Amino acid sequence: MKFSRPPEEDVSINLTPLIDIVFLLLIFFMVSTTFSRETELEIALPEATRSSALDSERAIIALEIDTQGHYRLRAGQGVEAGSGLLDTQSLHASLRRLSQGPQMPTLIIHADTQASHGSVVSALDAARRAGLTRITFAAQVKP
């Protein structure tokens, strides 16, 4: 007796539902992703290959930052500064007092190479709140 075999069906994988799911996931991730922009400080760093002299008539305030994050102010060209170590609040008050002169002084920041980034940014913030607009960084020329 001869049995008839059922006709063989072609085995195939339908990719249409898979492509639909991938596109839906792509659209979901594109819509749900948020792009945030970090705040930035625009700083023009000084070049250390040559020395530049400041105007001798301009008032100069030197801010020193040591490795522990302590601040010390030195002033020149007729600007009087207090002596001793300062914290962030007293630095802001001293910078505000020193910037009240007849001409806008230049703040030169002398930060130790091991000083923390946070202490330098705190000093920049205190200078900004005090109204100082001329700020520069001191650098040593490499031999």
Backbone torsions as a table, in degrees:
resi	resn	phi	psi	omega
1	MET	NA	135.3	-176.0
2	LYS	-108.8	121.3	179.2
3	PHE	-93.9	143.4	177.7
4	SER	-89.7	136.5	179.4
5	ARG	-84.6	143.6	176.2
6	PRO	-68.7	149.9	-179.3
7	PRO	-64.2	137.0	-179.5
8	GLU	-76.9	136.3	178.3
9	GLU	-93.8	146.6	176.5
10	ASP	-73.4	127.2	178.5
11	VAL	-86.7	123.6	178.6
12	SER	-148.0	155.2	178.3
13	ILE	-106.5	125.7	179.2
14	ASN	-85.6	116.1	-176.3
15	LEU	-89.3	-7.2	-177.3
16	THR	-60.6	-47.6	178.1
17	PRO	-64.0	-34.6	178.5
18	LEU	-64.5	-43.6	178.9
19	ILE	-65.3	-39.1	177.6
20	ASP	-60.8	-43.6	-179.8
21	ILE	-64.9	-42.2	179.6
22	VAL	-62.8	-42.5	178.0
23	PHE	-65.6	-38.7	177.3
24	LEU	-64.0	-40.6	176.8
25	LEU	-64.9	-40.9	178.5
26	LEU	-61.7	-45.4	178.6
27	ILE	-64.1	-40.7	179.1
28	PHE	-60.8	-47.1	-179.0
29	PHE	-68.6	-33.6	177.9
30	MET	-68.1	-38.4	-178.7
31	VAL	-75.9	-37.2	-174.1
32	SER	-85.7	-10.0	-179.9
33	THR	-78.4	133.2	175.6
34	THR	-111.3	140.8	178.5
35	PHE	-110.3	120.0	179.3
36	SER	-111.7	144.6	179.2
37	ARG	-107.5	126.1	180.0
38	GLU	-76.1	151.0	176.1
39	THR	-73.5	145.6	-175.9
40	GLU	-128.8	150.3	172.0
41	LEU	-104.4	126.4	176.9
42	GLU	-91.1	108.2	-176.7
43	ILE	-124.8	128.3	173.1
44	ALA	-93.7	104.0	-177.3
45	LEU	-75.3	141.7	180.0
46	PRO	-74.9	152.3	176.5
47	GLU	-84.7	141.6	-176.6
48	ALA	-103.0	7.6	-178.3
49	THR	-85.3	-21.8	178.2
50	ARG	-141.0	157.9	-179.0
51	SER	-96.6	142.0	176.6
52	SER	-119.7	131.8	-178.2
53	ALA	-93.1	136.2	175.5
54	LEU	-80.9	157.8	176.5
55	ASP	-60.5	136.0	-177.9
56	SER	-72.5	-18.3	-180.0
57	GLU	-83.3	-18.6	-175.1
58	ARG	-78.8	142.0	177.2
59	ALA	-74.4	140.0	-176.5
60	ILE	-124.5	133.7	172.6
61	ILE	-120.1	124.5	178.1
62	ALA	-104.4	126.3	178.2
63	LEU	-111.4	119.7	179.5
64	GLU	-103.9	134.3	178.4
65	ILE	-122.9	120.7	-178.8
66	ASP	-93.0	-176.3	-174.9
67	THR	-67.6	-25.3	178.9
68	GLN	-86.5	-2.1	179.9
69	GLY	87.1	17.2	176.4
70	HIS	-84.4	146.7	-178.3
71	TYR	-110.0	144.9	174.5
72	ARG	-141.2	132.1	-179.8
73	LEU	-103.1	135.6	169.8
74	ARG	-126.8	141.9	-178.1
75	ALA	-129.7	155.8	178.9
76	GLY	-142.2	175.4	178.3
77	GLN	57.5	48.9	174.5
78	GLY	83.7	7.0	178.2
79	VAL	-100.9	125.6	-180.0
80	GLU	-94.7	130.2	178.2
81	ALA	-124.6	151.3	177.2
82	GLY	-75.4	163.0	178.8
83	SER	-109.7	165.1	179.3
84	GLY	102.9	171.3	-179.1
85	LEU	-81.8	143.3	-177.2
86	LEU	-121.4	152.2	170.0
87	ASP	-99.6	-174.6	-173.3
88	THR	-65.3	-42.2	-178.6
89	GLN	-67.3	-44.9	179.4
90	SER	-70.9	-26.9	174.7
91	LEU	-64.8	-44.5	178.6
92	HIS	-60.6	-45.0	-179.8
93	ALA	-64.5	-40.9	179.9
94	SER	-67.7	-41.1	178.8
95	LEU	-66.2	-37.6	177.2
96	ARG	-64.4	-41.0	178.9
97	ARG	-65.8	-40.2	-178.1
98	LEU	-74.1	-24.3	-179.0
99	SER	-84.9	0.3	-178.1
100	GLN	-84.5	4.4	-177.3
101	GLY	-69.2	179.3	-178.7
102	PRO	-68.3	-26.3	177.8
103	GLN	-124.3	153.1	-178.7
104	MET	-74.8	118.7	-179.8
105	PRO	-76.2	160.6	175.0
106	THR	-99.5	128.3	178.2
107	LEU	-95.4	122.6	176.7
108	ILE	-109.6	120.5	-178.0
109	ILE	-96.9	119.5	175.8
110	HIS	-106.5	95.3	-178.4
111	ALA	-103.6	136.3	175.8
112	ASP	-64.5	149.6	-179.4
113	THR	-65.1	-23.9	178.7
114	GLN	-95.4	3.4	178.8
115	ALA	-67.6	145.4	-177.8
116	SER	-73.8	152.1	178.8
117	HIS	-62.0	-36.8	-178.7
118	GLY	-64.0	-37.5	-179.9
119	SER	-69.9	-33.5	177.4
120	VAL	-70.3	-41.8	178.7
121	VAL	-66.9	-36.3	175.6
122	SER	-63.4	-39.1	177.6
123	ALA	-66.0	-41.0	177.1
124	LEU	-63.7	-39.2	178.6
125	ASP	-66.3	-41.4	177.9
126	ALA	-63.8	-38.8	178.1
127	ALA	-66.8	-39.0	178.3
128	ARG	-65.3	-43.0	179.1
129	ARG	-68.1	-26.6	178.1
130	ALA	-79.9	-9.2	177.0
131	GLY	93.7	10.5	178.4
132	LEU	-78.4	130.9	-179.4
133	THR	-113.8	-19.6	178.5
134	ARG	-98.7	101.0	-177.3
135	ILE	-128.4	134.4	177.5
136	THR	-139.6	162.4	179.2
137	PHE	-111.4	138.0	176.2
138	ALA	-83.9	142.4	178.5
139	ALA	-139.6	147.9	176.1
140	GLN	-91.9	143.7	176.7
141	VAL	-82.4	127.5	179.4
142	LYS	-74.7	138.0	-179.6
143	PRO	-71.0	NA	NA
